Each structure stands twice: as structure tokens, then as C-alpha cells.
Amino acid sequence: MDEPLLVVGAGAAGAVIAARVTERSASRVRLLESGPDYAPEALPRDLADGRRNAMTSHDFGYRHRPTTVQTLFPLPRGRVVGGSTAVNTCIAVRGHPSDYDEWESRGLRDWSWDQCLPAFARLERDLDFGDAPYHGKDGPLPVRRHPASELRPWSAAFLEACAELGSAPCPDANAPGSEGHGPHAMNKIDGRRISAAEAWLTRAVRARPNFSLEPDTHVRRVLFQGRKVSGVEIERRGAIETVPARKVVLAGGVVGTLGILLRSGVGPRVEIERLGVELVADVPAIGAQLLDHPGTAIVLVPHRWGTSSVDDPLIQVVYRYASDVGPRFGTPTCRCRSATASPRPGSRCRA
């Protein structure tokens, strides 16, 4: 049997990698996670409740400043087996095909829409459109949309307003080229959040002799001999230990992985020197051009509280539109962008 593969982080990437690799009995995986692990029947209420985010008891407590003049804002990141998929809003939305094709045009040959689509279909069990050629029906992650009978009054009113303004109905926002208003695709069933841990780290996976999960194990840095990985340094129950390994997969999330690399001496030379860490590799790209989706919350107070409740789901519906050119309602003149993927200044439509 091979030497164990160390996977750092049991979130959206790490949970999937560990489950898939251990399908081969000759491959062993040690999955390290900073946060706690829970049995499905003992999942804390805030993690099970898919109606809203869980942003307190299982959060890293990061803060960010969007611009140099703004105050610090919370940057929620899940610290628990399941990672941020265990605390997020359960939105199962895909990017637009043109976004992936742009990556391919910039040199990422394996990241075109045609290359990624089979993986998208393989991971999902779409309960509404599973028979469509661009969806999957046998994957670990269930995806469904709230039918009209489940919509809260304010969600139904939003769809009515979109229709009145000329928007087209969009029953499946994950269909290639989709635009308009409709229900959001979500990975929650009967209000319960289905995280990557629940979908991939099943009882059967956990029972494999070649798989081990080590929660409450914080990875501080990767260790090197020269430029070759020799293991990781961890902190567990207040003690610092070294875990030897020849292969390490960093899946600690967009923010966590960057921190591990910098503390390990891998990154821009100026940042490594500022931290007082021995430089292993000068890689200017690490931490550069990190982007997240912008968001604005508009809070509306209903005239009659009898029609709404604080227990209502935060999100049930969506309006997706082209944002390059053309009117926002009615027939768009460009179908290459969505509300979740705004173009960079100067970008051109390729549709």
C-alpha cells in the first residue's frame, strides 16, 4: 500500500479528493481539518439549518478590507469538517460557459466549459433536471429548486416583479446561457444543508481502512527539505507536532491555503521576508489578484409581519442577466455574462 497522501482541509475540495482517492484500496489518505467533526445525527442546529448562513461558532474569524478606505468586514470561512460548504447559503450555482472558455484562452487548457461540464454533472444529483444533458442524476450532491408552493411571499413577489418588468422565466439558472428570473438551484433538502462532508464523507467512506479523518488539527505550514516536501507542521490540542509526508494536497480554502503557503516560505519574496520566514520559492502569483463576488444587501421591512418570518429562508429565487451590453430586461443583446460574473473593464463579448 502507498504512503498516505496528506490532504489539508476537509471542505469542498479536500472531502471530494479524499473520498475519490480512497476508492482505490492501494491508496491511503490522512485528511486533516482545523475544525471539529460531527456525526450527521449530532450536527449542531446552525450547521444543519440550510435556510441561512452559520457565521459564528464554526468560523475562522477572518476580516477583510475591500478598499484602502473602508472599515473591516467579516469574511466568513467555515472551520469544521465540510469547510465553508457546512456554513454557507447552499447556493449550487455554476459559472457561465464563457468564463471557463476565457480561462482556456489564457492557457488553462483543461478548464474550458466542455472540459469542466462532465465534472459538474458527475458531482450532482439534480432532482429537477437530472435527465438534461448538462446535468447529473447520480452524483453525491443533491440539488433542487423551491417550487412555487414553497416560496415565501417576498420571494414570490420578487418573481412577479421581474415578470412585470419584462424578464423572461428561467426555470434552470444552471442551464448554459440561461437568463431571467426563477428558483435558485440549492444543495439543501427539506431545509437541511447538504455539505461536502455529508455528500462525500459518508459512513461507507469513513469505514474504509485506507482513510483516516483527523479533526481539530490545524496545519501551520508545509515543511521542506530544500525544495522538496517533507511533511507538515500541525497544532493539535495545544501541542505542535510534525507529520512526515512526501505528498501533500493543500485544500484549505482560498484564504487558508494562501496563509499556509506564505508561512511555509512559498510566495512573493517581499511578503516572505516581511513574515521573517525562510524563502523556499519566490512565487509572485500567490495571493495576487484574489477576487471574490461583490454583494450588496438591501433590507426591506414588511408592512405586515404576518406574511413573513425571521425563520424564512434567506434565498429562494434568482434573477440572472447579461451584464456586458443590452437592456437588463427584455431580449438581451449579449448572452456571455451573468450577474455572478461581471466582465473586466475593456473585455469584449465573444458570443
C-alpha positions, 0 to 999 in steps of 0.5 A: 500500500502507498504512503498516505497522501496528506490532504489539508482541509476537509471542505469542498475540495479536500472531502471530494479528493479524499473520498475519490482517492480512497476508492482505490484500496492501494491508496491511503489518505490522512485528511486533516481539518482545523475544525471539529467533526460531527456525526450527521445525527449530532450536527449542531442546529446552525450547521444543519439549518440550510435556510441561512448562513452559520457565521459564528461558532464554526468560523475562522474569524477572518476580516477583510478590507475591500478598499484602502478606505473602508472599515473591516468586514467579516469574511466568513470561512467555515472551520469544521469538517465540510469547510465553508460548504457546512456554513454557507447559503447552499447556493449550487450555482455554476459559472457561465460557459464563457468564463471557463472558455476565457480561462482556456484562452489564457492557457488553462487548457483543461478548464474550458466549459466542455472540459469542466461540464462532465465534472459538474454533472458527475458531482450532482444529483439534480432532482429537477433536471437530472435527465438534461444533458448538462446535468447529473442524476447520480452524483453525491450532491443533491440539488433542487429548486423551491417550487412555487408552493414553497416560496415565501411571499417576498420571494414570490413577489420578487418573481412577479416583479421581474415578470412585470418588468419584462424578464423572461422565466428561467426555470434552470439558472444552471442551464448554459446561457440561461437568463431571467428570473426563477428558483435558485438551484440549492444543495439543501433538502427539506431545509437541511444543508447538504455539505461536502462532508455529508455528500462525500464523507459518508459512513461507507467512506469513513469505514474504509481502512485506507482513510483516516479523518483527523479533526481539530488539527490545524496545519501551520505550514508545509515543511521542506527539505530544500525544495522538496516536501517533507511533511507538515507542521500541525497544532493539535490540542495545544501541542505542535507536532510534525507529520512526515509526508512526501505528498501533500494536497493543500485544500484549505480554502482560498484564504487558508491555503494562501496563509499556509503557503506564505508561512511555509516560505512559498510566495512573493519574496517581499511578503516572505521576508516581511513574515521573517520566514525562510524563502523556499520559492519566490512565487509572485502569483500567490495571493495576487489578484484574489477576487471574490463576488461583490454583494450588496444587501438591501433590507426591506421591512414588511408592512405586515409581519404576518406574511413573513418570518425571521425563520424564512429562508434567506434565498429562494429565487434568482434573477440572472442577466447579461451584464456586458451590453443590452437592456437588463430586461427584455431580449438581451443583446449579449448572452456571455455574462451573468450577474455572478460574473461581471466582465473586466473593464475593456473585455469584449463579448465573444458570443 
